[in-house]
Amino acid sequence: MPISILFISFLFMGLGMLVQYRLKSKFALYAKAPDSCGLSGKEIAEKMLTDNGIFDVEVVSVSGFLSDHYDPAKKTVNLSSDVYSGRNISALAVAAHECGHAVQHATAYSMLTLRSNLVPLVQISTNLAQWVILIGLGLFSFGGGNPTILLIGILLFAVSTLFSVITLPVEFDASARALKWLDSSHITLP
């Protein structure tokens, strides 16, 4: 049983690394393509927010690469410096996507609300899961075979998995909202 758990863990870790690589390479590719409207990521974000009747959200620059996110507590669209000042397809798409989350928040999109409510539980479970699983594996292997602690660790890890599953429709919806707005604003992507 422990070897299959390790195999599955490495499989998901490998898939995560593959997705991250693909995201970074696509961002780099489209960062070389200038956008047709000549607006920066900040300007695109402000325009999308205004066009959606959202006037209480601020667009700010944050450090980091692909650290872009919407913070519903602070009501900020946080754009990495490459996106904030970028005048390319990547900056335009990422800025509009993050504003898609602000639109979700303004319209009380149910999956975003559910995801936001899970954040405190996920933070706790993420911090504990790896240690509980390691302790459980050790006790299971050397302590006579009682899998209880290992199962608790797996349940803690499952909370993070549930969060990831809930995140998918939230991300797809934010992108759909961004694409719809870009199309209706006649700001087109290739």
Helices and strands as residue ranges (DSSP letters): H 2-31, H 41-51, E 58-62, E 69-71, E 76-80, H 81-84, H 89-106, H 110-142, H 148-184
